[in-house]
Amino acid sequence: MQRRALGATGIDVPAVGMGTWRTFDVRGAAAEAECRRVLDAAFETGATLFDTSPMYGAAEGVLARTLGDRRDRALVADKVWTADDGEADEQIVRALALYGGCVDIYQVHNLVAADRRLRTLGRLRTEGAVRVVGATHYRHAEFPALVTLMKSRAVEMVQIPLNAADRVAEREVLPVAAEMGIGVLVMRPLGEGALARRAVSEAELAPLRPYGVTTWAQALLKWILSDPRVSCVIPATSKPARMAENAAAGEPPWLDEEMRRYVERLVG
């Protein structure tokens, strides 16, 4: 698994990590055991960046418990998500307790109360409880606000949606990230699963095989990772085999421009 710089933070991240939205919002020993098997596959492949949030239900706690004594081998990307200052403090205290007193990448989720939350996270970074401060948003209409934070150097990384069918961030966010030395995590790389479900034939995949692509999902992930401005993609999965498949997309060779355009045509 290739590792990449998270902008100018000095931290290297795997090209492929894992999201926990929906997939780790589970309850019960059997369900948590399955999540642990997904993490086992992630560690075996080097896909050891895990993104979570208090808005993901039980996911924060499930991730912490299934990491267990592997916490120091992982990069945890968590979020604070509330307009209420007291509740925000509670979310942060809880997350720090779950993850051994330090969150590697702490993000203001969807820019909620961004100025106040960034001040808190900046203080925690100074104290050593946070390593990287960032912000996220999933809506294109909020990209200008995100870019404003980037240009003011208020954040060191951003998390945005990007895939071969949704390229707004490619135009509006990635150029600023490259200019300012800001890391980029990519959410929704498979279009919340919709793109991966498209029927693509073996014959259509054949031109991509010299690039290490054996499945359509890998083609979609490699399309994103072939842009060097992207630090890491974080597809979510509940299946160990799919985790290993996703991770394989984090290995070069990367798609050249001709092959990226080819993937875009397959997306339609």
VENRATA-V175856 format. One record per run of one state. SS is the DSSP state (hx for helix, st for strand, lp for the rest). FROM is the first residue (numbers start at 1). TO is the last residue. If there is no record, write none. Layout:
SS_FROM_TO, SS_FROM_TO
This chain:
lp_1_2, st_3_5, lp_6_6, st_7_7, lp_8_11, st_12_14, lp_15_15, st_16_16, lp_17_17, st_18_19, lp_20_28, hx_29_45, lp_46_48, st_49_51, lp_52_53, hx_54_56, lp_57_58, hx_59_73, lp_74_74, st_75_80, lp_81_84, hx_85_98, lp_99_102, st_103_108, hx_109_111, lp_112_113, hx_114_127, lp_128_129, st_130_136, lp_137_139, hx_140_151, lp_152_156, st_157_161, lp_162_162, st_163_163, lp_164_165, st_166_166, lp_167_167, hx_168_172, lp_173_173, hx_174_180, lp_181_181, st_182_187, lp_188_201, hx_202_211, lp_212_215, hx_216_225, lp_226_231, st_232_233, lp_234_235, st_236_236, lp_237_239, hx_240_248, lp_249_256, hx_257_267, lp_268_268
